[in-house]
Amino acid sequence: MKKKKLIAFIGPMCVGKSTISKIVGKKMNLPVISFDLLVFFANCMSRYELEKIPYFNDWRKIQLVNFKSSLNGAEYQQRKEQVEEEIKNLYNTLVQYEKICHLSTLTTEACAMEVKKIFSNPYTFKDICFSHIVCELDFLDAVLNKVKQPVIFDLSGGMGSIFTPDSDLNIGGELFSAKKTFEDKQDKILKRFDKIVYIEPGRGFKERSHNKKVNSANKFFIKSKKSFMKYADITITTNDLFTDSANEVFLAERNDYDLNQKEKVETLLNDPEVNHIADEIVDGIQDLDKAREL
């Protein structure tokens, strides 16, 4: 299948893929799609039985409930303008994703993905991680069929990892034994990308990730020596992304409605280092392009 100059960012959870991919996107003048956010949008539209992108006021009503549930009454009043800005930014991203991958035509696939996750009968946390990635790979495949332009994808934490479940699983009619990885499926789908950038954990990674579920999942994701490295055209280590990683547990669990967390991330971000990493990635992508032209 002909590739469409698609670039994927892979790596474990909380390693900095979202932060760095956005900056690389700006430097290369390419749109960036967060796969996690794309799934959220598709699920949101499916849940509310929306057959097309909603009008802004309808979207605002839906999201306002989520923000209000994350903030107490006094804090909501204090942050009202910021909440409105966040909702507007989310909506603009929703519209952008619709233009790039026709999001409104993917709600059926998104619903099927969630149903498969529920009925895969996972018994352990490792099985849950396994089934989620298998289901998300199917959805990613459907998304890539819609994309007709160069795009950077910030993929979810488990994509690119290689591990086996603890027990036999039936995921949407596909059988996976406790001795079989999803490597074949993953190979086929990730090969659709022109380039894959692996963001590797570096200094400060352990200090800023204190969520037990995130750490447990990451152990599965990076246990195999082949995980991520097998698919990487470019590997770069993220050292010292934040000026004081151990100061606050601000990346324990990402929550788009937690405005305090977003402010901490922006305040503590090590901008010179992040920009240096992004420049190295851009240079690496350009060098690969030149080498392939020879």
N, C-alpha and C positions, 0 to 999 in steps of 0.2 A: 504494500500500500504506500502510495506517495506521501511523504511527510510535508507538513505545511509550515516549516520553520517554527515549530513549537519548542519552547524551552521549559523544562520542569525543574523545580527545586524540591529535593528530597532530604530527609534527615529525621531524627527522632523528635519527639514533642519538646517544645520550649527551647529549641536550639537556636532560633533566630531567623527561620526561613521567611516568615511574614515581613519582618522588619527589613531584611536585606533585599528580598525580591522586589519590594516596593521601590527601593532606592535604585536598584539595577534597572527596573522598568522606566524610571524617570530618565536615567542616563542614556538608555537605549531608545527612548521614545516609543515604548511598547506598553500596551495595556497589561495589567496583572490581574489574574483571577485567583482568589483564595478559594481552594476547593471546599474547605470547611464552611465558608460563607455561602458558597454556591449551593451546597446541600441545605443549609439553613433556609435560604430563599425558596428553594424548590419545595422543601417540606412545609414551609409557611403557606405557600400558595396552595399546596395540596390539602393542608389541614383546613383552610378556609374556603376550599372548593372554588378557587379563583382560576378561571380559564384564560385570563390574560393579565398583563401587568396592571395592578390596581391604580386608580387615581391617587394622587398624593394624600388627599384628606382621608381616604379609606385606609391607606397604609399607616398614616399617622395615628389613627384610632387604635389600630392593632398594636403598634409598637409602644404607644404611650402607656398601655397597661403593663407591659413588660418592664419599662423603666420605673414606673411607680411602685412596682412590686420589689424592685431592687433598692429603692431609696425610701427612707421614712418620710413622713409628711413634711417635716421642717426642712430636711435636706432637699427634698424635691422642690419646694418653693424657692430655696436658695439657689438651686441649680437649674431652674426652669428654662432659662435661655440656652444653657449648655445642652440640655436634653433636646430641645427643639432643633439645635444645630446638628446633634448626633443623628436624630431621626432623618433630617434632610440629607445628611451625608450617606446614610444607609440607603435611602431611596434613590439617590443619584447613582450609587453603586449597583443597585438592583436594575435600573434602567440601562446602565452600561453593560451588565451581564446579559441582559435580554438582547441587546444589539449584537453582541459577540457570539453567543451560543444559543440564541432562541430559547431562553429559559422557560418561557410559558409552554413550550412543547415537551418539556422534560418532567412535568409533574407526575405523570404515570410511572416513569422509570424511578423517580424519587420515592414514590409510594411503594413500589415493588421492592426497592432496596430496603426500606424500613420493615416491610413484612417479612422479607427473607431473614433479616437480623433477628426478629422476634421468634420465628419458627425454626431457626437452625438448631434449637435445643442445646445451647452450650452449657456445660456443667461447671467449668472453672473460669476464672478470670482470663486465663490464657486462651481458652476456647472462644470467649467473647471477643477478645482482641482479634483472633484469627478470623472469625465469621464477619466481623465488621469490615476488615480490610478486603476480604473476598467480595462482599456486597458492594463496597465502595468502588472497587475496580470495575465491576460491571457498569456502575453508573458513570464512572469516568470514561469508559469506552463509548457509552451513549453520548456523552457530552462532546467528545472529540469528533464524533460524526457530524456535529453541527457547526464546528468552528471552521471558518473559511479564511482566516487571516493569521498573521504571526501574533502569538500571545505567549506570555510567561505564566505558567501555572505554579502556584504555591500549593503543593500537594499535602495531604494529611500525614500525620506523624508516622503511620505504619507502612505507607507505600514505599516499596524499595527494600523492605526488610524481608528476611527469609527465615521462617520457622514453621514448626509443625504443631497441630493441636494436641491436647492431652488425650482426647477421645475421638471416636469416629463421629463425623458430622455430615448431615445432609443439608446442604445450603442451596435452597431453590432448585432442588433436583440434581445438583452436583454432589457427588460423594467424595469426601475427604477422609482418609484413614489417619490414624494417629501416627502413621509412618510416612505420610505424604505431605509435602509442602504445597503451597499454591504457586510454586515457581514458574511452571509452564504458563499458567494463566497470566501471571504478572509479566513474564517475558514478552508475551504477545502484545500486551497493552502498552507497556512502557517503551517498547520499540517504536511506537508511533511518534515518539518525541525525537526531534532533530538533535537536541542536546539535553543532557541531564547534569545538573549541578548538585553535588552532595555537600550539604552543610554539616560539617563534622563537629561534635562537641569539643570545646577547648576549655581554657581556664575560666573559672567562674560559673561553669554550667551546673555543677552539683550544688553549689552554694545557693543558687537562685531557684532551684526546683525542689520544693518541699512537699508537693502534693503526692500522697502515697500511691494513688492510682496512676498518676503520670510516671512516677519512678518505676513502678511495677511493670507498666506497659513498655517503657523504654528498655528495661532489662531484656524483654523478649525480642524487641526490635533490633538491638545491637549485639545480641549474644552470638549469632552466627558471624564468622569472619567474612562471609560473602555478603552479608546484609549491607545494602546501600552501595558498597564499593563495586559490586558486580555491574551496576548500571551507570556508574559515574563517568562522565566525560571530563568533568572538572571536580576536584575535591578541594575544599578550603576549610580550614579550621577557624572557628569563631572564638578567639581569645578576648577576654575583657570587653564584652559588649556593653557592660554597664560600669559606671564609675565606682559603684559600691554595691556589689552583688549580694553581700550578706546583710546589708542594712535592713531590708524589709523582705518579707515573703510576698513579693508583689507579682511574681509569675507563677504562683502555686496553681492557679487554675484561671485560664483566660475567660473573661466575662465581658462581653461588649457593652453591657449595661452598668458595669462597675466603673464609674467615672473617676473615682479616687485611684483605682489601679492604673487607668490610662495616664493620669497625671504623673504618677510615680515613674512609670515607664519612660515618659517623655523627659522628666527631670533628670533621671539617672542614666539615660542613654549616652554612651560614649561616642558622640558624633564623629570625631576624627577617625577613630578605629573602624566604625561602621562604614564610613565613606571609603576608607582604605580597602576594606574587604570587598566592597561593591566594585571599586575600580579594578581590583585584581580579577574579579569574575568577568567584568566587561572585556578586559584585555584577553582573558583566556578564551572567551567566546569568539572574539575577533580573530585570534590566532588560529582557532579551529577552522573558522570560515576560510581563512587564507590557505591553510594546509589542504583543505578539501578541494579548493579551486585548482591546485597544482596537478 
